[in-house]
């Protein structure tokens, strides 16, 4: 698996993120709802709004960079409320099939429990998105119900996050 870097979304990611979304738009539209033309024409405002949401603590956005610094994916936690958030992710077509998504999702799950104080994550995908279902299964997400997503049958998932054990004095101290 290639070496990856996960970074919290920043203002200076805007150009690379827009290029990533444009380059993969058709690929993404095969499995998730298309963002629509307005997303691309109004990207600067959209990006600022996401950074404001992140600053307010209602979302946590991340970009995934490959060993050469190319933005190859994003993993987001949205609708943060009462210790829970929904996980969403997308990866460039050329970055799939190498464990990239599995590793990046694992790292965001770790951050969710240790840095963001979350106790559970949810996710959803269509039944015909076998790759996404595999990423969720490899990251200990459990199917919890059937849904309809993009007019197609899908599954909703849940994962409880384990609290990190506190480091303290050993026995007899």
C-alpha positions in Angstrom: 0.0 0.0 0.0 1.3 3.5 -0.8 2.3 5.9 1.9 -0.5 8.3 2.7 -0.9 11.6 4.6 -4.2 12.6 6.1 -4.6 16.3 6.7 -7.5 18.3 8.2 -9.1 20.5 5.5 -7.5 23.9 5.2 -8.0 27.0 3.0 -4.9 26.2 1.0 -6.3 22.8 -0.1 -8.9 24.6 -2.3 -7.2 24.4 -5.7 -6.1 20.8 -5.3 -9.6 19.8 -3.9 -11.4 21.4 -6.8 -9.0 19.7 -9.3 -9.6 16.4 -7.6 -13.4 16.8 -7.8 -13.4 17.9 -11.4 -11.0 15.0 -12.5 -13.2 12.4 -10.8 -16.7 13.8 -11.3 -17.9 11.2 -13.7 -16.3 8.4 -11.7 -18.0 9.6 -8.5 -21.4 10.0 -10.1 -21.5 6.3 -10.8 -21.8 5.5 -7.1 -22.8 8.7 -5.2 -25.0 11.7 -6.0 -23.4 14.2 -8.4 -22.6 17.5 -6.7 -24.1 19.5 -9.6 -22.7 22.3 -11.7 -23.2 24.9 -9.0 -20.7 23.1 -6.8 -17.9 23.7 -9.3 -18.9 27.3 -10.3 -19.3 28.4 -6.7 -16.5 26.3 -5.2 -14.8 29.1 -3.4 -17.9 29.9 -1.4 -18.6 26.2 -0.8 -15.0 25.7 0.5 -15.3 28.6 2.9 -18.6 27.3 4.2 -17.0 23.9 4.9 -14.2 25.5 6.8 -16.7 27.5 8.9 -18.6 24.3 9.7 -15.4 22.6 10.7 -14.4 25.6 12.9 -17.9 25.4 14.5 -17.2 21.7 15.3 -20.2 20.3 13.4 -18.0 18.6 10.7 -14.5 17.3 10.4 -13.1 17.3 6.8 -9.9 15.6 5.8 -7.9 15.3 2.6 -5.7 12.3 1.7 -2.4 12.9 -0.1 -0.3 10.3 -1.7 3.5 10.0 -1.4 4.0 12.6 -4.1 1.6 15.1 -2.3 -1.3 14.6 -4.8 -4.8 14.8 -3.3 -6.2 11.3 -3.9 -9.1 11.2 -1.5 -11.2 12.8 1.2 -12.7 11.4 4.3 -15.3 13.4 6.2 -17.3 13.3 9.4 -20.5 15.3 9.0 -23.5 16.1 11.2 -21.5 15.9 14.4 -24.0 15.8 17.3 -24.3 14.0 20.7 -21.1 12.0 20.2 -22.0 10.7 16.7 -21.2 11.7 13.1 -21.7 10.3 9.7 -18.7 9.1 7.8 -18.3 9.8 4.1 -15.4 9.3 1.7 -14.4 9.4 -1.9 -11.1 8.4 -3.6 -9.7 9.1 -7.1 -10.4 6.3 -9.5 -6.6 5.7 -10.0 -6.2 5.3 -6.2 -8.7 2.5 -5.7 -8.0 -1.1 -5.1 -4.8 -0.7 -3.1 -6.1 -0.3 0.5 -5.9 3.5 0.3 -9.5 4.0 1.4 -9.4 1.3 4.1 -6.3 2.9 5.7 -7.6 6.5 5.5 -11.0 5.5 7.0 -9.2 3.6 9.8 -7.2 6.7 10.6 -10.3 9.0 10.6 -12.1 6.4 12.9 -9.1 6.7 15.3 -9.2 10.5 15.2 -13.0 10.4 15.7 -12.6 8.7 19.1 -9.3 10.2 20.3 -9.3 13.8 18.9 -12.9 14.6 18.3 -14.5 12.8 21.3 -17.0 10.8 19.2 -18.5 7.6 20.5 -20.1 6.3 17.3 -20.0 6.7 13.5 -22.6 5.9 10.9 -22.2 5.4 7.2 -24.3 4.4 4.2 -23.8 3.0 0.7 -25.7 1.4 -2.1 -25.7 -2.4 -2.4 -24.0 -2.2 -5.8 -21.0 -0.3 -4.3 -19.0 -3.5 -3.2 -15.8 -1.5 -2.7 -17.4 0.9 -0.2 -19.1 -2.0 1.6 -15.7 -3.8 1.9 -14.0 -0.6 3.3 -16.7 -0.3 5.9 -16.5 -4.1 6.8 -12.7 -3.9 7.1 -13.1 -1.0 9.5 -15.6 -2.8 11.9 -18.8 -1.1 10.7 -21.9 -3.3 11.1 -24.9 -3.2 8.9 -27.9 -1.9 10.9 -30.6 -1.4 8.3 -31.7 -1.2 4.7 -32.2 2.2 3.1 -32.8 3.7 -0.4 -30.0 5.9 -1.6 -30.0 7.5 -5.1 -33.2 5.5 -5.8 -31.2 2.3 -5.3 -31.2 -0.2 -2.5 -28.6 0.5 0.2 -27.4 -0.3 3.6 -26.9 1.9 6.7 -23.9 1.0 9.0 -22.8 1.8 12.5 -19.5 1.6 14.4 -19.1 2.1 18.1 -15.8 3.8 18.9 -13.7 2.5 21.8 -12.4 5.1 24.2 -8.7 5.2 24.5 -7.6 3.8 27.9 -6.3 6.4 30.3 -2.6 6.2 31.1 -2.2 6.3 34.9 -0.2 4.9 37.7 0.3 1.1 37.7 -0.9 -1.3 40.4 0.4 -0.6 43.9 1.0 3.1 43.3 
